[in-house]
Amino acid sequence: EFGDPRRRATDALLVANAVCMALQWLSKGMLTLWGAKVNAYIFAGQWWRLITPTFLHSGILHLVVNCYALNSLGPQVEMLSGPRRLVAVYLGSALAGTAASVVMTPQPSLGASGAIFGLGAALGIFYWRHKETLGTASDSMLQQLGVTVAINLVYSLAVKNIDNWGHLGGALGGAALAWVLGPRLVLNARGLWHDRPPLPWLAHPEGYGFAARKPARTRPA
């Protein structure tokens, strides 16, 4: 629920998207022209356009769809990873998505979809990485994510003017960041879960959120 202390980073991103939409409207499109992904301007040195398109949208419907997806995925990632890792994955995925779009297509674009695909990929990495620990819960979540990916893929191929390269780049960026930043749960000698990702800069403190967890029973092969 919006306002819950456990999802403050998600709520901040939702508010940022809404505020930027209002500023786009108040500026009569000037903010959109200043911040959208336009390859020629990026190559000319306007590097901020690698991030700013993520907070801009083409209209209310575009904003609502992306905010709905962010509201669904963001709290799950934030609960598992913490607010700092959520923001790191969101912005890193946004950057990866815009970079892929710049390389692969000359079309201008804007929107949070690349960052949101990155959150979905990060969630998938978590459940795939901990399949033996979470058992059927992991299988169920991976199946749900797979169905969502399939629906989005069909929709993206059927509808024109969708930046699929941005979506793909964001998903790959989110997966890579989740793999190196974690969470990666490791059982220590005392039977407690600790967060030990390859890059521990944003890892949970000792025992935070995972100390009392026990591995779930897995189904026999």
C-alpha positions as CSV (number, residue, x, y, z in Angstrom):
1,E,0.0,0.0,0.0
2,F,1.3,3.5,-0.9
3,G,2.9,5.1,2.1
4,D,4.1,1.9,3.8
5,P,7.6,2.5,5.2
6,R,8.8,-0.7,3.6
7,R,8.3,0.7,0.1
8,R,9.5,4.2,0.4
9,A,11.9,4.0,-2.6
10,T,9.1,2.7,-4.8
11,D,6.8,5.4,-3.7
12,A,9.5,8.1,-4.4
13,L,9.9,6.8,-7.9
14,L,6.1,6.8,-8.5
15,V,5.9,10.4,-7.3
16,A,8.9,11.4,-9.4
17,N,7.1,10.0,-12.5
18,A,3.9,11.8,-11.7
19,V,5.7,15.1,-11.0
20,C,7.6,14.9,-14.2
21,M,4.4,14.3,-16.1
22,A,2.9,17.4,-14.5
23,L,6.0,19.4,-15.5
24,Q,5.8,18.1,-19.0
25,W,2.2,19.4,-19.2
26,L,3.1,22.8,-17.5
27,S,6.1,23.3,-19.7
28,K,3.9,22.7,-22.8
29,G,6.3,19.9,-24.0
30,M,9.6,21.8,-23.4
31,L,10.7,19.3,-20.8
32,T,9.9,16.5,-23.1
33,L,12.1,18.1,-25.9
34,W,14.9,18.7,-23.3
35,G,14.9,15.1,-21.9
36,A,13.7,12.6,-24.4
37,K,16.0,10.0,-26.0
38,V,17.2,11.6,-29.2
39,N,20.4,10.0,-30.6
40,A,21.8,13.1,-32.4
41,Y,21.6,15.1,-29.2
42,I,23.2,12.3,-27.1
43,F,26.1,12.0,-29.5
44,A,26.4,15.8,-29.4
45,G,27.1,15.6,-25.7
46,Q,23.7,15.7,-24.0
47,W,24.5,12.7,-21.9
48,W,21.7,13.4,-19.4
49,R,19.3,12.0,-22.0
50,L,20.5,8.5,-21.1
51,I,18.6,8.8,-17.9
52,T,15.9,11.5,-18.2
53,P,13.7,9.6,-20.7
54,T,12.9,7.2,-17.9
55,F,11.0,9.9,-16.0
56,L,9.1,11.2,-19.1
57,H,6.0,9.8,-20.7
58,S,4.0,10.4,-23.9
59,G,0.7,10.8,-22.1
60,I,-1.5,9.9,-19.1
61,L,-2.2,6.4,-20.3
62,H,1.5,5.7,-20.8
63,L,2.2,7.0,-17.3
64,V,-0.6,5.0,-15.7
65,V,0.5,1.7,-17.4
66,N,4.1,2.1,-16.3
67,C,3.3,3.3,-12.8
68,Y,0.9,0.3,-12.4
69,A,3.8,-2.1,-13.3
70,L,6.2,-0.2,-11.0
71,N,3.7,-0.4,-8.2
72,S,3.5,-4.2,-8.7
73,L,7.2,-5.0,-9.1
74,G,8.9,-2.3,-7.1
75,P,7.7,-3.3,-3.6
76,Q,8.6,-6.9,-4.2
77,V,12.2,-6.0,-5.2
78,E,12.4,-3.4,-2.4
79,M,11.3,-6.0,0.2
80,L,13.9,-8.5,-1.0
81,S,16.8,-6.1,-1.8
82,G,16.3,-3.0,0.2
83,P,15.6,0.6,-1.0
84,R,19.2,1.4,-2.1
85,R,19.5,-1.7,-4.3
86,L,16.0,-1.0,-5.8
87,V,17.1,2.5,-6.9
88,A,20.4,1.2,-8.2
89,V,18.7,-1.5,-10.3
90,Y,16.0,0.9,-11.5
91,L,18.4,3.6,-12.6
92,G,21.0,1.1,-13.9
93,S,18.3,-0.7,-16.0
94,A,17.1,2.6,-17.3
95,L,20.7,3.5,-18.4
96,A,21.2,0.1,-20.0
97,G,17.8,0.3,-21.8
98,T,18.5,3.8,-23.2
99,A,22.0,2.8,-24.3
100,A,20.7,-0.3,-26.1
101,S,18.1,1.9,-27.8
102,V,20.7,4.4,-28.9
103,V,22.8,1.7,-30.4
104,M,20.1,-0.3,-32.1
105,T,17.4,2.2,-33.3
106,P,17.4,5.9,-34.4
107,Q,13.9,6.5,-33.2
108,P,13.3,8.9,-30.3
109,S,11.8,7.4,-27.2
110,L,10.8,8.0,-23.6
111,G,9.2,6.1,-20.7
112,A,10.0,4.0,-17.7
113,S,9.5,0.6,-19.4
114,G,13.2,-0.3,-19.6
115,A,13.7,0.3,-15.9
116,I,10.6,-1.7,-15.1
117,F,11.7,-4.6,-17.3
118,G,15.0,-4.4,-15.3
119,L,13.0,-4.8,-12.0
120,G,11.2,-7.8,-13.4
121,A,14.5,-9.4,-14.5
122,A,16.1,-8.7,-11.1
123,L,13.1,-10.4,-9.4
124,G,13.6,-13.4,-11.8
125,I,17.3,-13.6,-10.9
126,F,16.5,-13.7,-7.2
127,Y,14.1,-16.6,-7.5
128,W,16.2,-18.5,-10.0
129,R,19.3,-18.1,-7.8
130,H,17.5,-19.4,-4.7
131,K,15.4,-22.2,-6.3
132,E,16.9,-24.8,-4.0
133,T,16.2,-22.7,-1.0
134,L,12.7,-21.5,-1.8
135,G,11.4,-24.6,-3.6
136,T,7.9,-24.4,-5.0
137,A,7.6,-20.7,-4.1
138,S,10.5,-20.0,-6.5
139,D,8.9,-22.2,-9.2
140,S,5.6,-20.4,-8.9
141,M,7.1,-16.9,-9.1
142,L,9.3,-17.8,-12.1
143,Q,6.2,-19.2,-13.9
144,Q,4.3,-16.0,-13.2
145,L,7.2,-13.9,-14.5
146,G,7.5,-16.1,-17.6
147,V,3.8,-15.6,-18.4
148,T,4.2,-11.8,-17.9
149,V,7.2,-11.7,-20.2
150,A,5.4,-13.7,-22.9
151,I,2.4,-11.3,-22.8
152,N,4.6,-8.3,-23.0
153,L,6.6,-9.8,-25.9
154,V,3.5,-10.5,-27.9
155,Y,2.1,-7.0,-27.2
156,S,5.5,-5.4,-28.1
157,L,5.6,-7.2,-31.4
158,A,2.0,-6.4,-32.2
159,V,2.0,-2.7,-31.5
160,K,4.1,-0.2,-33.5
161,N,6.3,2.5,-32.0
162,I,7.3,0.5,-29.0
163,D,11.1,0.6,-28.2
164,N,11.7,-3.1,-27.8
165,W,15.5,-2.6,-27.8
166,G,15.0,-0.3,-24.7
167,H,13.0,-3.1,-23.1
168,L,15.6,-5.7,-23.8
169,G,18.5,-3.6,-22.7
170,G,16.7,-2.7,-19.5
171,A,16.0,-6.4,-18.8
172,L,19.6,-7.4,-19.4
173,G,20.8,-4.5,-17.3
174,G,18.5,-5.5,-14.4
175,A,19.5,-9.1,-14.6
176,A,23.3,-8.2,-14.5
177,L,22.9,-5.8,-11.7
178,A,20.8,-8.3,-9.6
179,W,23.5,-10.9,-10.2
180,V,26.4,-8.8,-8.9
181,L,24.6,-6.7,-6.3
182,G,22.3,-9.5,-4.9
183,P,20.6,-10.4,-2.8
184,R,22.5,-13.7,-2.6
185,L,21.6,-15.7,0.5
186,V,24.2,-17.9,2.1
187,L,23.6,-20.2,5.1
188,N,26.4,-19.8,7.7
189,A,27.6,-22.3,10.3
190,R,25.0,-21.1,12.8
191,G,22.1,-21.8,10.4
192,L,21.4,-18.2,9.7
193,W,20.9,-16.6,6.3
194,H,23.2,-13.8,5.3
195,D,23.5,-11.6,2.2
196,R,26.7,-12.4,0.3
197,P,26.5,-11.0,-3.3
198,P,29.7,-10.7,-5.5
199,L,29.7,-6.9,-4.9
200,P,28.6,-6.4,-1.3
201,W,28.3,-2.6,-1.3
202,L,24.5,-2.5,-1.0
203,A,24.1,-5.8,0.8
204,H,21.8,-6.1,3.9
205,P,23.5,-5.8,7.3
206,E,24.2,-9.0,9.2
207,G,21.0,-10.9,9.7
208,Y,18.7,-8.1,8.3
209,G,15.5,-9.6,6.9
210,F,16.9,-13.1,6.4
211,A,18.2,-14.3,9.8
212,A,15.2,-16.3,10.7
213,R,14.6,-17.9,7.4
214,K,15.0,-21.6,6.8
215,P,15.3,-23.4,3.4
216,A,12.1,-24.7,2.0
217,R,11.7,-28.3,1.1
218,T,12.2,-29.0,-2.5
219,R,10.1,-31.5,-4.5
220,P,11.8,-34.8,-5.5
221,A,12.9,-35.0,-9.1
